């Protein structure tokens, strides 16, 4: 199993969608248990290190419910993205909007002023394991309401399951990464040309 999750999507919600991926034969799931979910949140910068450390110290059982809810959100998002990718805008059913709004309503964010130098900082109440799902739900809401869904694409690798937002200048990105699927496709095309010449 890979030591690092894939942050290739140019969008945090799509990176969350890619927290389960099959870039080749092996399925890699960063939400396979609560501690891996917390580590994914840390690596994605959705949770401060001190809070991640605190949740990592909890027993696995304390994180089971929120991790299961994260997996449900991920698969819900997969369906919504697959249905809406390449369209002008996202459309949700009333039930889909109700589901996401129900998650968002559980968030407890607030602002704090820091003294020296004086600056404003947004934070959230991290007292409950359910708070782990809140930055993910917020990033999903931003993706669906604000991202250019027209440029959200699924990697063209034959077995790859990863998604990304194509932010390239000419909007011709085809692969999750060149190092994974792009190089595989180039090698396959080279072999096909050699075989045709033989």
N, C-alpha and C positions, 0 to 999 in steps of 0.2 A: 504494500500500500504506500502511496506517495506521502512524503512528509509534509508537503505544502499543498493547500487547496489551490484551485485554479481561480485567479483573479484576472481574467482575460476579457471580461465582457464590456468594459468601459461604462458599467452601470452597476451599483451595489445590489439592486434587486435581482438583476440577471446573474450576478456573481452568486447570490443566494440560490437561485434556480440551479446553477452549476455546482452546488454543494453536493449533488449526486451527479456523477458523470461517467460516461463510458467512452473515453477517447479512443480506446482500442478494445481488447477483449475483456479486460477487467473492469467491473463496476466499482467505483470509488464513492463511498458515502461518508461525508463529513458530519452527518447527523445520525450516525449509527448508535451513538449514546450521548448522554448529557455532557460528559466532560469534553468529548470531541466537538459538540455544538458550542460550548463555551470557548474552546480554543479557536474555532472558526470565527466566532464573534470578535475575539481578541485580534486575530490576524487581519480581519477585515476592517479593523478600527471602529467597530460599532459599539464597543464597550471599553471603558478605561481599564488599564492593566490591574489597578488595585481591586476593582470590582470583579474582574475575571479571576484573580487569585482567590478572592473570597468564595466565589461560586465553585471554583475547582476544589476547594477544601471541603465542600459539602459531599455527603454520601451520594452515590449514583442515583439511589431511589428518589431523592429530593428533586432531581432534575428530570425524571422520567416523563411527567405530565407535560411540561413545557416543551421538551424535545419532541414528543409525539405531536403536539400542536404545531410545532415548527415544520415537521414532515408533512402534516396535513396542509398547512399554508403553502409549502413548496409545491405540492402536487396540484393544489387549487390554482396557483400562479401558472404552472406549466400549461394547464388547460386554457386559461385566459390568454396567455401570451401566444400559444399556438393558434388560437382562434383569431387573434387580432393582429398578429405580426404582418407587416406589409400594408396595412390599412391606413387611411388618413387619420383616424382617431380610434381610441378604445371604446368599445361599448360593453357595458356590464348588464347583466340581468338584475332585477330588483333584489333577488336572493343573494347574488354575488356582492352587490353593494352593501347589503345588510350584514353579510359575513365580515367583510373587511372593516366596515364602520364599527362593528361590535368589538373587533380587536383594537382598533384605534382609540375607542372610548376608554379602554383600560389603561392608557398611558398616563403617567404622572410626570410631565415635564415642567420645569420651571427655570427661571433665570436667577443668577446670583451675580452680585457685583464683587469683583476682587479689588483689593486695596491698592497695591503698588506694583506696577502702574494700574490705575483704575481702568478696568475693562469689564464688559458684560459677558457672561458665559452661560449658555444654556446647558442644563443637566437634567437628569431624571432621578426619581426615587428608585434605587436599585435594591430595595429591602426584600423583595419577593422574587422567587425564580421566574414568575410570569413576566417580570420586567425584561427578561432576556429577549422575549419575542417582540417587544415594542419597537426597537430601532429597525428591526426587519420589516415589521408591518408598515412603519413610516416610509421606508425606502420603496416598498411595493406600491404604496399609495402615490408616491412621487413618480414612479415609473409609469403607472397607469394614467395619471392625470396630467403629467407634464412632459414626459419623454416623447421623442419623435418616433412613435411606434412604427412608422413607415420604414424606418431603418433598423428595426430589430430583426435579426436573422438567426436561423439555425445553421450551424456549421455544415458544410457540404461533405465532410468526411463520411464515408459510407456507414460506419458504425458509430460515429460520434453523436452525442446527445447534447452538446453544449450550445448555448445561446449567447449572442452578443449584440450590442448596439453598434452599428457601423458608423463610426465617426470619421472615417477616412475622407480625404478631400473629394475624391471622385466616387465615393460610395460603392466601391467594387470589392470590398473585403468579402472573402468567401470562406475563410477557415477560422476556427477558434484561435489557433496560432500556427505560424509557419513551422515551428519546431515540432509540432505534433502532427496535425492533419495535412498541412500544406506540403511538408517535405514528403510525406507518404504519397500524396497525390502526384507530386512531381516525379518521384521514383517510379510509380506505376505507369505514368505517361511515357517516361523514358523506356521502360521495359516493353511497353506496347509498340513504340516506334521501332525499337530494335527487332522485335519479333516480326513486324510487318516488313522490315527490310531484308530479313533472312529468307 
